[in-house]
Amino acid sequence: MDEFALIRRHFAGLSGAGATGVRLGVGDDAAILVPPAGHELLMTSDTLVAGRHFPVDTAAFDIGWKALAVNLSDLAAMAAQPLWFLLALTLPSSDDESWLAGFADGLGRLARDSGIALVGGDTTRGPLSITITAVGSAPAGTALRRDGAQSGDVVCVTGTLGDAALGLGRLAAVATAAGAQTAADIAELRARLDRPTPRLAAGLALRGLASAAIDLSDGLAGDLGHVLAASRVGAAIDADALPMSDAFARQTEALERLALQAAGGDDYELCVCIPAARLQAAQIAVTAAGSQLTAIGVITAEPGLRWQRRGHPIEGPQHGYRHFEAAAAHG
C-alpha cells in the first residue's frame, strides 16, 4: 500500500469535516486554517520513538492515543483550546493493516474526544516514530506561561503522581504472576503510562486563576524547575503532600515513592502556581472539570527547589528524566 492509499484508508476520516477554522484540510500541499477572532495561536510538537518513549510491546491503539495526548497536555498547561494537528508517521512497513487500524483508532478516539482535527502531515519508511504538531488557541493575553510564578503562590498539581513511572518499572514484568489485587493495580498503573489523560478541561478552568503552569512530562522536580528558572523564584515542596493513587500506595514502599513521584516522569498532569487568595476557587474549578487539585508547596523568593517532610529539610530529586542521559523507554 502506498502512502496516499494509507492516508485515505486510515487517516482521512480524522480531518474533521466542518471542524473549527478548517478551510482546507488533508489532501493538498498545505492546510488552510482560519484562527478564531481575537485569539492567539499556541503550537507544540512532540516525537515518540519506539523503545524510547514507549515499550516495544505497547498496543497500537495506545501508541496512537499517547502520541496525541502528550501534545494535548502541552496545550492544557497553557490553557489553550485544541484546534488542529499535523501527523508525521515513520513506519518500518505499510503492510501491517492491523497495526495501522489500531493506531488510527487510538489517535482518532482521543482526537474526537478532544475536539481536535487532523489537517495534514507526512508518512515515510524507517524505524517507528511518530511526530505530532498540535495547534490550540486562547483569547489574546490569557495563555498560562512558565514565567508568571510569584513568591507566596501555592504550588499545586492535578491528579496523582508516579503511576506511569511505576507501571513502566519493575511491576509490569510480574503482572501475570501476581495475585488478583496486584494484577489489577499493575493494569491500572500501566494504563496511566499507555493512555495518559491530558488535563484540557482543568487547564481551561485555571485560566485567569493560575499565575504559571507547566505539564509534567519529565517529572515534577525537573518540570517545576523550568517554572522556577523562568520566573526567577524558588519553591519549598512537602514530600508528604504529593498525591498518589491507591494502586501506587499499595505497590510501593514509603522510601521509594519520592523518586518515582518527583523524577519518574510520564505523569502528564499539570503543575500550577496559584495566588493563595485564589486557591479555593481554583480547586473548585478543577473539581468541576473532572480532576483534583492538590497543594504541595509554596513559591519562595529564594531560588532553588527545596524538599521538606514534616517541616524539616530533606534531600530530594533536583531534576527529572533527561532524554540524552537515559537508555530506558520513557516519555
N, C-alpha and C positions, 0 to 999 in steps of 0.2 A: 504494500500500500504506500503510495507516495504521500508527501507532506500535505498536499492540497486535499486529498481524499481523507487523510487522517483528521484534518481540521474540520472538514464538513461533517464527518461522521460523529466525532466526539466532542467538538467544542463550539460549533456554530450555534447550538442551542443555548449557550451561556451568554450570548451577546445582548440579551435583554431587550427585545423589540419594544420600543416605546420608553426605554429607560431614560431617566432624567438627563437632559443635555446631550444626548447622543444623536447627532445629525447624520453621521455615517460611522458604522462600527466595523466589525470583522469583514474582510473581503477586499479591501483596497490597499494601496501602499501605506496609507496612514488613516487614522480615525479623525473625524471632525467632531469636536466637542464644544459645547457652549457652557461656560461657567455660570453658576447661579448669580443673579444680580446682587451686587453688594457683598459678595463673598470673596475670600481669599482661597486659593487652591493650596493644598498640602500634598506633597508627594513623598513616597517612601519606596524602597526596594530592598528585597532580601533574596538570597540564594540558599537553597538547600541542596547539599551534596550527599549522595548515598554513602553510608558508613561514617559520615562526619556529623551530619545534623539529624540523622535518623538511622536506627539499626537497619541492617540489610534485610531483616525478616519482617519489616513493617508492612502491613497490608496496604495495597494500592489506594484504597479509599482514604485511609488515614494520611498517606503522603499528600494526596490532593487537598485534603482538609487543612493539614498543618501548613502547607506551603502558602495558602491564602491567610490562614489565621495569624501567622507571625507578622504579616504586613498590616492586617486589620488592627492588631494590638498596638502598633505604632500610631495608627490614626486615632485609636481610642485614647492614647496617652496625651494627644494634643487636642482632644475634644472635637474631633472632626467627624463629619457625616460622610460615610463611604459613598463614592460615586462610580468609579471606573477602575479597571485594572488591565494590565498587559501581562501576557504569559510567554516566557521564553523557555521551551522544553527541549532538553537534550536527552535523547534516548539511545540505548545500545542497538535497538531494533524497533521497527514499526509493526512487526508481525504479531506481537503479543496482544491480541484483541481483548482478552480477559483483563489483563493489567490496565490497558488503556481505558476500558469501560469503567473499571473500579476507580481509577484515578479521576476521571472526568466526573464520576458520580459524587465522590467526596468533595472535589472542588466545587461542583455545581450546587451541592446541598448547602454548603456554607455561604456561597455567593448569593443564593436565593434568600437564605435566612437573614443575610446582612444587607440586602438591597443594593448589591454592587454588581456592575455589568462588565463582562469581558468585551474589550473593544479592539483587540489586536495582539500581536506578538510574533513569535518565530518558533520553528521547530528545526532541529538538526540532529545528526547522528554523533554519538560519543558516549562516554560514561554518564550514567544517570545523574542529572542535576536539573533543578527547577528554579528559575528566577521569575519573581513576580514584582511588578511595579504597580503600586496602588495609589489612587488619587482620591482625596476627600476634600471637603470644603468646610469652612467656618465663616460666620459673619466677620467682616474686617475688624481686626484688633482683638478678637476673642479667643484665639487659639491658645491653649496652655503650652508653656515652654519650660525649659530646664533652668532658666536663669532668673526666676522670679522669687525664689525662696528668701524669706526674711527671718532674722533672729526672733525666736519666740513662736514661730509656726510649729504646729503639731505635725509630725511625720506619721503618715498612715499608709496602710496597704489594703487592697481589696483581696477577698478570697482567703486562701490558705497558701502557705509556702512549703516547698520541699517535696511535694508529692512526686513531681516528674523526675527529679534527681534520684529519688529512692526507687521509682519504677524502672529507671534505666540501670540501676546498680544491682547489688547482689541478689535482691529478692526475685527479680524476673527469671533468674536461672533455676529457681527451685519451686516455681509456682505449681508445676504438675505433681510434685511430691509432697506438697504441703497439706495441712488439714483444711477443712472447709472454710473456716474463718480467714485463715491466712491466704488461701487461694482467692477468696473474694476480695480481700484487701489488695492483693497484688494486681488483680484485674482492674480495680479502681485506680490504683496508682499508675499503672501502665496507660490507662485511658487518659489520665491527665498529661502524660507525656505525648501520646499519639494524637489526641484531639483536644488541644487547649481551647478554652473559651475566651475569645477576645472580648474585653470588657467595654464594648462600644456604648451600651446604654449608660454604664457608670461614668464613662468619660464625658458623655454629653451632659449628664446630670451634674458633674463637677464644674462645668463651665460657669465662670463667674463666682465660684466659691473657692477653688484651689488657687494658690499663688504659683505653684510649679508642679510639674508631673513628669514621669518617665515610665515606660513599660519595663517590666522585669524579665528580660530575656537571658542575661548572663549572670544573674544572681543579685540579691539585694545589695550586698556590700559594694560590688562594682558599679551597678547602675545608680544607686544612691550617690556614690562617689562622683558620678558625672554631674548630678544636680548640684552637689556641694561645690565642685570646681567652677561650674558655670555661674553659680550665684555668689561665689566667694564667701561662703559660710561653712560652718561645721555642723555636726549632729551628734547627739548622745542618744543611743538606742538601747532599749531594755530588751535583753535577750529573752527574758521570760515572757514578753508580751507578743512575740511572733506567733501569729495564728497558725494552727495546724489542724489537719483533718483527723477524724477518729482513726482512719486506717493508718495514717502516718504515725500517730501516737502509739497505736498498738504494735507497730512493726519496727520501732526504733528504741534505742536506749537513750537516756537523757543526755549522755555525754557526746553523742554523735549528731544530735539534732541541729545544733547551731551551724555546723559546717554545711549540712545539706540545705538548710533554710536560707543561709546567708550567701553561700557561694556555689550552690549546686546548679542553678540556672534552670531554664526552660519553664519557669512558672507562668509567664505571660499574664501576670497580674499587673495592677497599676500601683506605683508608689507615688503618693501625692503629699504636698506640703500645704497645710491649711491654717490660716489665722485662727487662733483659739476661739475667737468670738463666733466663727462660722462652723466650728466642728460639729455641733449638734445638727445644724441644718444639712451639712454635707452627709452625715451618717444617715439621716432620714431620707435624703435624696438617693443615695446609693442603695439603700434597702429597697426603696420603691422601684429601683432599676434592676432588681433581681440579684444583687450581690450583698456583700457586707463590707464595712469599712472599719478597720481596727487601728487604733492609735498605738504606735510602737516607740515613740520617742519625741524629741524636740530639736528644732534647729537652734544652733548656738552661733554667737558672733565669733567664737574661737574656731579657727579652721580645723579640719580633720574629722575623721569618723571614730567615735569612741563608743565602746560597748560597756554596758553595766548589767549587773544582776543583783537584785535586792538592794539597789542603791550603791553598790560597790563596783569599782572598775574591774573589768576582766579583759583578758586577751581575746580578740575575735578577728574574723576574716577582714582583710582590708581591700580585697579585690575579688571578683568573680571569675567566671570562665574566660579564658583567653584563647582565641582561636589559633594562634600561632605557637602556643606552648603546650597544647594537649593533643593526644592522638586518638582518644576515645570518641565514639559518636556522641554528638551533643548539639544543642541549639545554641 
